[in-house]
């Protein structure tokens, strides 16, 4: 029994599991393409501050990517809110891309890498935004990784309207050597992206987004949508040109969106599949057999954990993700780049532990309990 703090005050007794779920660890996923937006592991011994360049434990970071690949998932690299703009600067992200791409090549893992504009640290015009995108696109393509054209804070600030998005994305798509994934990240993940695609009206923004794709369908492998609006995603994917995929980034509604309907389905590029990797892979392998009900039976119970980790302010979701990686034994500490281990409250972290344990996510439940107890002790929770 472990005593866990409640959000409203006080503590309650919780009895942890004694055995993890027994899950398969091998086999390709065939019916859906699934990426996990993987976290980076900080170097806890580095003498840094939140304003310093991130210090990364490269061995542990790459080991976690091998864990994801071992379950059949792809790695979505250097495109997460805890990596770009809230953790790594462009120098660090570029190093992450190079190292992860080399590791993917060595083990045969699938990888897609974020292309953004975070070299720009101050106000920038559209020419500077274009050049920043070009620099990052060139680096990602040099590594042999698939490119994900990320939403840009600098572009959101510099653009006067939809035409600026059409022009800039058109230029980048013509320049790309291979089909890319277009990334639409909502302001719930990054408030600086309010009004992306030239309008705060999502219907108008959607039309611009579709215009970009329609003009260059041969250069768009797919779209990654993170708006936390399942209805809008379904409507959007039904309007995509033939051959252009939808990769859901909706960490609230992913089971239903991946399962799909009579008119189609979404693939996945999700932050929640970082802690859920074994369970997510098991679910998709079940879906590969045509068993939609079995897929939902595995994945639906995980939504409570995902909604908890991604609750507002959503941009801090990686704090819970890294906690779970530590509890699961994937890293030896609960330290994050930028000091973001302090971005969530102790009751929030305690609930994340309880939900993850209930799902059987910890390979060694006793280790997870021991580590959670050590965290509680630091916070002064009585045993």
N, C-alpha and C positions, 0 to 999 in steps of 0.2 A: 504494500500500500504506500502511496506517495501523496503528500498534501500539496495541492495545486491552488494558487491564488485565483480568485474569481474576478471578473471585470468589474463587478459592483462592490467589491471589497470582501475581505475574509478569505478563507480557504475551504476547500472541500477535499474529501478523500477520494482517490482514484486507484483502482487496482489494475496495473498494467498487464498486458498479455505476457504469456510465458513462451509462446512459440510464434515465429513469423509465418506468413503465408508461404506455402510451397508453390513456387512458380518456375516455369521454364525459363531458360536463359539463352537459348539458341534458336536460330531459324530466322530467315528473312521475312519481312512484312510485305505482303503482295498486293493487298487490295487498296491500301492507302499509303501515301508518302508522308512520313511523320518525322518532324524535326523537333528537337528540344532546344530552347534557348538556354544554354548552359551558363552557370555562374562561374566566376573566377575565384580562386582560393588566394586569399591575402597571405603575405609573409608576416607572421605575428612577431618576428624578432626584429623587423625593420624599425628604425627610429624615425617615424614619420608623423606628420600632422594631417588633418583633413584637407589642408591646402597643398600638401606635397604631392608630387607624382606618385601614383599607386605603386606599391611594392607587392609583387606577385610571387607566390610559391609556384613556380612553373612545373615542378614535378607533380605536385598534387593536382594542379589544374589540368594537366594533360592526362593524369590517371583517371580523373572524373570523366573526361571525354571518352576514354577507352571503355569505361563502365557503360556509358550510353550506347556506344557502338556495339558492345557485346550483346545488348538486348535488341539490336536491329534498328535502333533509332538513328536518324541523322542528327548532326550538330549544327545549330544555327549560331554562328560565332560572331562576337563583337557587334551585336546589334541590340543588346538588352539595355534597359534603363539603368541597371547597376554596372554597366560597362561603358556606356557612352553618355557623357554629360553628367553622370552622378558617381563616377568612379575613375575609369581610365580616361586619360587624355588621348589624342590621336597617336602620339608616339607609342604609348602602351598598347593601344588597340592594334596598331600595325604589327607590333611584335607578337601579340596574341594571334593575329591572323596568320602570320608566317609560321609560327610554331605549330598551331593546330592544323594548318593545311599540310605541313610536312608529316605530322602524326597520322592524319587521315590517309595520306598516300601510303604510309608504311603499313597500316593495318587494314586498308581497304574500306575505310569508313566514308560515309557520305557527309559532305560539308557544304554549307552556304555561309557566306560572310557579308556583313553589313558594310555598305558604302554610304558614307555620309559627308558632312562638311564641318566636323568638329575641330579641324585645324583653325577655323575662324573663331577667335576668342572675343571679338568685338563687332561693332556694326560693319556690314559688308554689303556691297552692291551686287547685282545679279551676275556681273562678270566674275567677281571673286567667288561667288557661290558656285558657278559653273566650273571654274578651275579647281576648286576644292573637291567637288564631286569627281572630276576627271582624274585627279591624282589618286584618289582612293580606288576608283574603278580600275585603274591601271594596275595598282598593287594587287588587288584581289584576283584579277585575271592572270597576272603573272604567277600566282601561286597555284593556279589550276582549279580554284574554287568557283562555285556558282556565286554570282553577285546578287545581293538584295539591295535595291535602291531604297534607302531609308528616308523617311520623312525628315526634313531639315529645319531646325529652328531658324537658321540664317535665312533660308528661303522664305519661311513664313513671315519673317520680319521685313524682307526686302521686296517681296512681290506686291504689285499693285492690284492684281486681279487674276482671273483665270488664264488670260492669255500668257502671262509670264510663266505659269506652270506648264502650259501646253508647249511653249517654245523651249523651255529648259529641258523638260523631260524628253521631248522629241529629239533634241540634240543628243542627249545621253543615250537614248535607245538606238539611234543611228550609229553611234560610236561603239556600242557594246559589241563584242565579238561573238557572244553567245546569248541566248535568251536569259533574261533576268527575272527576278521577282520584284514586283512593285509593292511597297510597304506603306500602308495607311494606318498610322498610329493616332488614336484619339487623344484629346486633351486630358482625359482622366489619367492617362499614363504620363503625359508631359503637357502641362498647361501652356507652354510656349508654342504649342502646335495648334492652338485655337484658330479656326478659320482656314485650315489647310485646304488646298485646291482652289483657293480664291474666294471662299465664302464660309461664313459661320452657319449658313443654312445647309444642312446635310444633304438635302435633295439636290440643291444646286451643285454642291461639291461633288456629289456622286456623278452627275452628268459630265463634269470636267474630267474626273477620273476615268470614266468610260471612254471619253473622247480620246484621251491619251492612248489607251489600250487599242481602240479601234483603228487609230492611225498607224500602229506598229504591232499588229498581232503576232507577227513572226519573231519579234524580239522580246515578247513577254511570255515567259514560262508560266507565270501565275501571279496572283495577288495575295498579299498577306494583310488581312483586315483585323484590326484590334479596336473595335468600337463598342464592344460589350452590348451589342444589339443584334440578337439572333435573327429577328425578322428582316432587318435591313441587310444582313449578310446573305440570307437566302435569296432575297430579291435581287441583290447584286450579282450573285454567282449565276443566277438564271439568265442574266443579260450578258454574260461573258462570251466572247467569240469562241467558236469551236477550237478545242485544244488548249485553251487558257485555263489553268487550274485556279481554284480558290483554296488557299491555306488558311484555315481558321486561326485567329489569334484571340478568340473569345474564351477567356478562362472561366466564364460563368456558364456557358451553354455548349461546351465542346462535345459532350456525348451525342446530343441530338444532331448537331451540325455534322459531325464525322459520320454518324450512321446514315444521315441523308434521308431523302424521300424519293418518290417515284420520278422526280425530275432531276435528281442529281445529289451530290454530296460534297463535303469539304474534306480536303486533306488537312494536315495540321502543322502548325509552327507555334508552339506553345511554351510559355514559361513554366506552367504547372507540370509539364512533363519532365522537368528536371528532377523533382522529388518523386514523381509518379512513374519513372521510367520502367521498372519491372512490371508494374500493374498495367500501365498503358500498353506495353508490348503484348502482354498476355491478352488484353482485350482486343487488340487489332488482329492478333493471330486467330482469335475466335471469330472475328468478323470475316477474316479471310476464308473461312469455311462456309460463309453464308448465314451464320447464326447471329442475326441482329439482336435477338432477345438476350442471348448469352453475352454479347458485347456490352449491351446496356446494363446487364446485371453486374458485370465487373466494374464498369466505369461510372455508372450513376452514383454509387455511394461515395465516390471521391469528390463530388462537387462541393460538399459542405467544407471540406478542407480547402479547396481552391478558392471558394468565395471568402473564406476567412483570411487566407493569405493575401488576397487581392482587394480586401476592403479598403475604402478610402482612408488616407490618401494612397491610391493604388501604386504610385511610383515607388513606394517603400516595400513592395511585396518581397523583394529578394532577401530581406532580413529573415523572414520566416523560412525561406528556401535554404539559406545557409545554415540556419539553426538545425533544420532537418538533416542536412548533409553531415553535420557534425555528429548529431545523435545517431545517425545510421553508420558512422564509422568511415565515411568517405574522406574526412579530414580530421586533423587532430586538435582543432581549436574552433572557437566561435568568434572569429575576428573577420572584419570585412574591410575592403578598400574604402577609404573615405570615412572610416569609423562608423559605418551605417549599421553596425550591430546594435547601436543605441536608438535606432529609428522606430522601433516598436516597443510597446510596454511589456512588462513581465506577464501580466494576465494574457496578453495576446500570444506571447510565446508559449505560455503554459497550455493554452487551448490548442495551439498548433501541434504541440507534442501529443496531447490527448487524442486529437482527431487522427493524426498519423499512426499512432500506436493502435488505435481501434481498427484501422485498415490493415494492420499487419505489415506496414512498410519497413520496419526496422529489421535488418537481417539478424541482429543480436539484441533482442528486447532488453536483456539485462544490462548490456552496455548503454543502451539509450536511457534506461532508467537511472543508472549511475551518473551519467553525464548531466541529465536533467536535475538530479539532486545537487550536483556541484554548482550548477547555475543558481538554483534556488538558495543555496547557502550564501553565495556571493551577495544576493539581494536581501538576505536576512530573514528568509522564510523559515520558521521553526520546523524542525524535522518531525 
